[in-house]
Amino acid sequence: LGQWALAVGRTWSDGVASPPSVSVGIISAKDRIWGKAIQTDAKVSPVNYGGPLIDLQGRVIGVLAPLSPQREDQTAGVEWYDGGIGFAIPLEDIQNILPRLKDGKDLVKGSLGIRMKSRDQFSAAPIIGEVLPDSPAGKAGLKPDDLILEVDGRPVVRFAQIQHIMGGKYVGNKVSLKVRRGDQTVEFRDLELGGPPDTSVLAFLGILPMRDDPTPGVEVRYVFPKSPAQQAGIKPGDRITRLNSRPFLTRNQLSQQIGSISPGAEVSLEVQRKAGQSETIKLRLAQLNDQLPEDELPQGTLKQALNPPRPPMNPMAPRPMGRAPDQGKKEDLPAPRKGMIEQTDVATGHQYWAYVPDDYDPNISHGLVVWLHPTGDPMTEPMRRIWADLCKKHHLILLAPRAENPSGWVTSDADFIKNDIREMLAAYTIDRNRIVAHGLGNGASFALYIGFDAGDLVRGVAAFGGVLPNLPRDTAAERLSFFLVAGAKDPEIEGVRSTKVLLLEKKLPVSYRELPNQGNGYVTDPGVIRALLAWIEGLDRI
């Protein structure tokens, strides 16, 4: 560390006779980007990507490349261009994989096919939340709730350490794991890694769950027509308590368990009917699709969001004496801000506004619609006017960040938006299953980008006229659904149609509407707005 280094490149040079781009710096860190890169403070950008990072004797240290901890596309690291943070792949690593490249084999990031229970990769224990169907982990027998103790013999206590160990592994490489399952320690040796999971061929039961329900299990709010649930005789008001003899407490746990099973698989459900009797029902799961609720939906909340899930009653367990500990009363919580809210970050100058219904109740989980405006027009008053009543009726909060750049949204704005979402999560009762990035024009294109970049936060993308040139490699980080609207007279109509095709090729759920007389403005057609609201309501479908 600290040795001099030169970043050299000629991406934009006219030929070998033209002088290369040269920037001087030092080696500032090693094992960055999950163990794959050397870090330098020399200026690194597309001007010298693909060029060498060399020492003062002309020896090659590594090859400059676009890298970021969060992304792997050609614009990864754009926020650091020429900013004193650049990366190079070590020459030693390149030489190790050179024979594979000479054989014409692509290097694809290796994957076990697991998702962590917690979204916190730095402090939460590495407990498996989901095992993806037909993945190396699934075939080996790893299960949800397994706690990963070691990877290739190295102890781990957080997911970031696992990512660091796995960072340099590709499809075909092998890895060994040690996990704790209950009170047992189980070893899995030489698991051959597969490629990034090809989204989102997820299983579908065919129900909407009741929200804000502390009772163990899932009460059925709505049954989709012709779904496996309807064909098996499940009805609104039924309570599902077990899946394949395994109990669960919440709708999120049931969703995770269903998500770890392949479409077409047979499962058994224990269902408690409204009349009180219990039945065991067997059915085959379908594939998650773009189906919207067809009917006027019944009330979707039991208004007990602040009550923690109650564990199932054990009739043999001794009853506690005295009063249960106070879980906290709604009136004890600080009063949240309501109505039209404007916020400015003193340190950065970043601005956003939000609309919170005047009748906001923290015992009701609210969906969050993140509005990303078109270039040059925040549309504050029109959006408030359109969405105020909708927010009140459908338990939604509208969040509207402001683009920092007058020419529109840029990738560096993503961090501001994610921080804005986290602020709302901290201040209000937000349903994480109904966080939607919604945009128009340039804002719609950025909403599509945010959907993949913030997969741990955003569950759906509602894009009015947006274009996504290409998809990230790993599009299975989280369940993600799309509601696309296009005007046939929009100059970008072909790009919108191509975006739809890209998403469908990846088997992502897409609801698409094209209006023959619409241009590139915001769509206020009542039918489209009703469909958009039904789509948001259905984002927590199982």
C-alpha positions, 0 to 999 in steps of 0.5 A, a space after each residue: 500500500 502507498 506505492 506510486 501507480 500510473 493509470 494509463 489508457 487511450 480509449 478515446 485516442 485516434 491511434 497509437 501515435 496519439 499520446 495516452 491518458 496518464 494519471 498519477 496516484 498511489 495504491 490506496 487499498 487491496 481486496 476491494 469490491 468484494 475481494 476482486 480489486 486493487 484501489 487507487 486514487 489515480 483518476 479512473 474513468 472511461 478514458 482509461 478503462 481497459 488500460 493498465 495500472 503500472 508501477 514506476 518501473 513499468 510493471 503492470 499491477 492490474 487492468 483498469 475496469 468499471 467496478 462498484 460494490 453494488 453493480 456490474 454493468 458498464 457504468 459501474 462506479 460512475 459516481 467516482 469518475 476521476 474522483 480519487 477512487 478507481 479500481 483495477 483487476 490484479 494481473 495475477 487474477 487475470 493470468 489465473 483465468 486467462 486459459 478459460 478466456 482463451 478457450 472462449 468461455 465467458 466469466 460469469 459470477 458464481 452463485 449459490 442461489 440463496 437470499 439472506 433473511 435480513 437486508 442488512 449485510 454488515 451487522 445482521 447474522 448470515 441466516 438464509 431466508 430463501 433457497 432458490 429452486 433448482 439452485 446449487 444450494 437447493 440441490 445440496 439441501 440447504 434450507 431457510 433459517 440455516 445460519 452460515 458459520 463458515 465458507 471455505 473454512 473461513 468463519 463468517 458472522 455477517 453476509 458482507 464477509 460471505 460476499 467478500 469470499 465469493 467475490 472472485 468465484 465464477 460459475 463452475 468453481 466450488 465452495 464448501 459451507 458449514 451451517 448451524 441448523 437448530 442445534 446441529 452443525 451441518 457441512 456441505 462440501 464442494 458445491 459447484 456454483 451456478 450462474 446468477 439466478 435467471 429471475 423470477 420464475 417464482 411460484 404463485 399460490 394465488 392469494 392476497 394476504 390480510 395486512 397488519 395481522 398479529 395472529 399466527 398464519 395468514 388470513 386470506 383477503 382475496 383469491 385470484 380467479 383460476 389460481 391454484 388457491 381458488 381451484 383448491 377451494 381456498 376462500 377469503 377469510 380462511 387462515 393458512 397456518 402451515 405449509 408442508 407441515 411447517 408453521 409460520 407467523 407472518 405473510 412475509 414468512 409464507 411468501 419466502 417459503 413459497 418463493 423457495 419452491 419451484 412452480 409446478 411443485 405440489 404443496 400441502 397447506 393447513 387451512 383453518 376455515 372461518 367456521 373454525 374447522 381445519 383442513 389439509 389441502 394439497 395443490 400445485 403452485 403456478 408461476 407468478 404472473 401479471 394478473 391483477 385483482 378483478 373485483 373491488 377488494 375488501 378492506 386490506 388491513 386489520 389495523 394492528 401493525 404496531 402489535 408484534 406477531 403472536 406465537 401460536 398458542 401451546 395448550 401444554 405451556 404454563 400460563 404467565 401470571 400477571 399482566 403481559 409486558 406493555 408493548 407500547 401504545 399508539 398514543 405514546 409514539 411521537 406524532 408523525 408529520 402529515 399533509 404536504 411536507 418539504 424537506 432539505 438536507 442541510 449538508 447536501 442540499 438534496 430536497 424532497 417533498 412528501 404527501 402523507 394523508 391527514 388521517 394517517 394511522 401508524 397501526 395501518 401499514 402504508 404503501 410508498 409511491 416514490 415519484 421521479 419527475 421528468 426532466 425540468 418539471 417536478 410536477 409538484 402541484 399536479 401530482 399532489 392534486 392527482 394523488 391526495 385522495 388516492 393516498 387517503 383511500 388506498 393507504 399510500 404515502 407519496 414521496 417526491 425526491 428532486 433531481 440534483 442535475 437540471 438535465 435530469 436524473 443521473 445514477 449518483 442520485 440513486 443513493 439520495 433516493 434510497 436514503 429518502 426511502 429509509 427516512 420514510 421507513 423510519 418515520 412511518 409504518 411502511 409496507 415494504 411489499 408495496 414500495 413503488 418507484 413511479 416516474 414519467 419520461 426521464 424519471 420513468 427510465 430512472 425508476 426502472 434503474 432504481 428498481 434493480 439498483 435498490 432491489 432491497 427496498 423497491 418492490 415494483 416499478 410503475 413507468 410511464 414512458 420509460 426506457 431501459 436499454 439493458 438489464 443488469 446481469 443479476 435481476 433476481 435480488 428481490 421479487 420485482 414487478 412492472 407496470 408499464 404505460 406508453 403513449 403510441 404518439 410518444 417519440 420514445 414508443 419503440 424504446 418502451 416496447 423494447 423495454 417490455 420485451 427485455 423484461 418479459 424475456 427475463 420472465 419478470 411480471 409485466 403489466 403493459 398498457 399502450 394508449 393510441 392517442 397518448 403522447 409523452 405526458 402523464 396519463 390520467 385516464 381513469 381506467 389506467 389509474 384504477 389498474 395502477 392502484 390494483 397493481 399496487 394493491 397486488 404487489 404483496 400477492 403470494 
